[in-house]
Amino acid sequence: MRKSAAASIGRVVWLLLLGICLIFVLLWTWRARNRLPDLSECTRLEAHCRYGAMHYFFTIKELESIFDANETAYIRSCDTWVVEDPNVIKTFAQQASQGVYEGRMWGRSVSPAPIKIVCYRAGTRVASLQVYDGKVITGSKITWSSMTLRYPDRLADRSILEPAGIQRLRLRWWCAFSIGGLHFDDSYPDPNHWCDAVAESLRQYRMSRGGEPMRRTYTDLQIAAMFRCPVARRLASADANESREEVAGSATRDQTVRSWVSDYAMNPDCGPNSPGDTVLLFETRAGWNQHGGPELFTFDNHDPKGGCVLLNDGTVKFIRTKEELAQLRWKP
């Protein structure tokens, strides 16, 4: 009788231990299936732009005119590109591992991802990532079993995967975007104080989100960044720390700007009724409230050399040579 009881207890203990081990295995398997595989040992990443590199990297069609034919052809050649630098891959893998699991798709519909990144290790595909802003869905095709990962700060910084040539052109594009955003309304400011007037005008913009009280659309840090050419800002080592703060602190509403600098100058001869092809704003060396003509224009802010000009009709051009500069209309 005692032997039978002891045997029963032994079986119960054995079953309990077996159950605990099974639960542990299931939990480990569930955890492993609900996170990305280790990408740090990958040897190759292939990035595919679903709608083309021009659409993915340069989202405003009106600004495509700042690229010449060779640059446009290069951009289109990057519809698919390959990354094999082990340091870049490891950095991307570390960032990708920070995703927070949100569940499986289970039949949910979603628009196609603008970019897909396929990860290989020694020729074997390890993972396919459908990358959105702030979200990644796994799988070469999105199915019910595809895993969704959320990234509060997007996928940290996908720009580390960009070809070097694209990075340079994107800096030019951001410069064109910045100068284009400074276009005046019907009332043109006094050229002696045009930067002050534009900054003050931008401070008056208000918005409300989700029923919150009205607040400023742009912080001073964001406004200050609008006056800077991103290429010139990087080249000016004295301004490097300040420029990083402008970008990193753009959402912080209680920070102040240490100094106001503009890489753009105003053509005082351009007014509201001037022809549309008259130069209104143009790149120059760093200053504030600068105004004048082509003598102030600089080709030194970009690589390859050149500078952006904003015409009175809102068109942005990239000027590469002194001959092109001389062909611009500076007086009505």
N, C-alpha and C positions, 0 to 999 in steps of 0.2 A: 504494500500500500504506500509506504514511504517512498519507495523507488518510483512508483507511478506518479506520485505528486511531484517528486523532484524532476522527473522527466518532463512533466507538463510545464513546470516552471521554467525549465531549460528551454523548451520549445517557445514559450512566450517571450523569454528574454532574447532568444535568437531571432524571432520574428520582429521584435521591437528594434533590435539592432539593424536588421535587414531593412525595416521601414525607414529608419533614420538615414541609412546610407542611400536608399532610393530617393528620399526627399532631397538629400544633399546633392545627388547627381542631377536630379531634375532642376533644382535651383541653379546649379552651376551651368547646366545646359541652357536654361532660360536666360540667364545673365549673359552668357556667351553669344546667344542668338540675338540679343537685344542691344548689341553694340557693334561698332565697326570692327572688322579684323584689324590686326596690327599692320599699319601701312608703312611703318618706318623702315622695313626691310625691302620695300619695293625698289625696283631698279629702273622703272619707266612709268611715266604718266602720259596719257594721251587726252588732250582736251579738245572737245568738239563743240563748236558754236552752232546751235540749231538753226539760227536765222542769219548766220554769217558774222564774221568778225567786225565788219563795219557797223552793223546794227548793235552788236553786243558791247563793243568798246566805245562807240561814238554815237550816242543815242539821239542827238539832235541833227536831223538831216540837213538843215540849213547851214550848219557849220562844216559840212564836208568840203566846202570850197577852199578851206585853208590847206588842203592837201593837193599836191601836184599829181600828175598821172603816175609817176613811179611810186610815190608814197601810197596812192590808192591801190595800185597793183600789189604792193607789199602787204597792205592791210588785208586784202582779200585772200592772199596766200596763207594767212593765219586763221582761216576758217577752222582748220585743224592744226594743232601744233603739239610738239613732243617735249617733255621735260625729262632729262636724264641726270641732272646735277644732284648727287646724293644729299648734299646739304639742303638744297631747296626741298627735296622730297621729304627729308626728315622734319623740316620745319612745318611743311604742310600737314604731314602725318600727325604731328603733335597738336596742331590746331584742330584737325578733324576729330581727334579723340575727345575733344571737349564737348561734343554734342550731347544733348539731353534727350533720352529716348521718350518718344511720345506715343508709340503704339504702331500697329500695322495699318495698312490702308483699308483692308476689309471692304472693298468695293467703292470707296470714296473717289469721286472724280477730282481731277486736278489738271490745270493747264500744263502743256509740255514745258519742261525746264529749259531755260535759255542756254544752259551749258551742261555738258556731260563730261565727267572726268573718269577715265578708265585706268585702273591701277594694275600693273603687272609686276610679277616677281620672277625673274629668269624666264621670261616668255610665257608664264602662266598667269591668266587673269585672276586677280585676287578680289577685286571689288569694282563695281560700277556705281558712280554717284551722280544722281540727278540734282544739280545744285541750283537753288533759288536764293533770293535774298533772305537770310535768316533761317533757311531750312534746307535739309538734304533728304532726299528719298533714295533708298538703295535699289539696285537692280538695273540691268541694261534696258528693261522695260518695266513700267510701273504696273504691278499686279496686286492681288489681294494680300499677298504675303510681304510686299515691300515694306521696309522699315522706315519710319519717319524720325528724324533727329532735328531738334531745335537748337539754334545758335543765337543767343541774345545779341551778340555783336557780329551778326552775319557769320559766315565761315571765316572768322577772324580776319584774314586778309588774303583773298584769292589773288591779289595783284602780285604776290611773290612768284606766281606761276607764269606771269605774262612775259612774252618775249621782250628782250631789252629794247628793240626797235619800237614796239608798241608802247612801252612805258614812256619813251621820249615824245612820241606823237600825242599821247594822252596828256602830257604836261602842256603841250602847245594847245590842245583842245580845251583844257581847263582855263588857259589864259584867254582864249577867244570867248569862252563862256563868261568869264569874269568881266571882260571889257564890254561885252554885249549887254550884260545886266546893268551897266551904268548909264544906259541910254536915257536921255532926259524926256520928260513929258513936254507939253506944249510950251511951258515957261522955261527958258534957258537961263542958267545962273550967271552971275557976274564972273568972268574968267578969273578974276583975282581971288575969288573965294569959292570956286566951283566944287572942290572936294568937300569943304565944310557944308555947302548947301546940299549936296547929294547925301552925305552922311546923315544930316539932320532930317532930310526927307525920308530916308529909310527908317529912321527911328520912329517915325509917325505911323508906320504900318502896324496894324493890329489884327489879331486873329483869335478865334475861340475854338477849342476842341472838346467834343463830348460834353457840352453844357458848362464847361469851365468858364470862369470870368475872362473877359478880353485881356489879352496881354500882347506885348511886343512880338512881332513876327521874327525880327532879327535882333540878336544880342549885339553889343558893340564889337565883340570878337568876330562875329560873323560878318558884320559890316566892314571891319578892318580888313578881313581876308578878301573881300570883293575888290579892294583897291590894289591887290598884290598880284603880280605875275608869278605863278607857282615856280617857274624855272628860275627867275631872278631871286626869288626868296630862298631857293636852295643854294644858289651860287653865292649869296651874300652870307658868309660864315658868321658875321657879326649878328645877323638876324635869325640864325638857325634855331636857337632856343625859342625865340619869340614866335616864329612861324609855327613850330610844333605846338605851342600852347594855343595858338589861334585855331588850329584844326582840332586838337584833342579837346579843347574846352568850349567848342562851338555850341554845345547844348547846355552849358553851365551859365546861368543867367546872372550870377552875382560877381563875375570876374570883370576886371577892367583892363583896358588896353594900355600898355606902358608907353607906346609911341605910335603915332599915326603916320603911315608912309604910303605913298601911292607910286606905282610904277607906270602910271598913265598921265598924259598931259592933254589939255584941251586946246583945240584950234579956236582962237578968239574971233576969227572971221566967219565962223559957221553959226548960223542962226536958225530959228524955226522954219523960215521960208527959203532957206538955201536949197539948191538942188540936192536931190537924194544922194548923188555920188560925191558930195563934198565931205572931206575928212572932218569928223567931229572929235574923236578921241584917238590917241595913238600911244604906242609904247615909248617910254623914255627912261632915263636913269631915275633912281629913287629920289623922291622929294614929296612935296605937298602943295596943292593949288598951282601946279606948274601949267603954263600956257604959252603957246607960241606956234611956230611953223615947223617945217621939215628939218630945220637945224637942230631941233631937240630930239628928233627920232633916233632910236638906237637899234642896232642889229645884234647887240651883244647879249641879249637876254636868253637866246635860244641856241640849241645845237641840233641840226645845222642852223647857221646864223639867219636872222630875220626878226620880224616883229609884227604884231597885230595892229590893225587900224580898224576903227569903227566908223562907218560912213553914216551920213545923216538919215538914211532910210533904214538903218538898223543892220545893214550888211556888215559882216566882219571879213576882212581879207588878211592874208599873211604875206607880207612884203619881204622879198628875198634879196633884192639888189637895189643899188642906187638908181638904176634906170627905171625900175618899177616905181620907186618912191617919187621920182620926178614926174611920172605920168599921172599921179593922183591930182585931183582937184583940191586946192587949198583955199582958194578964194571963190566966192559966188560968181 
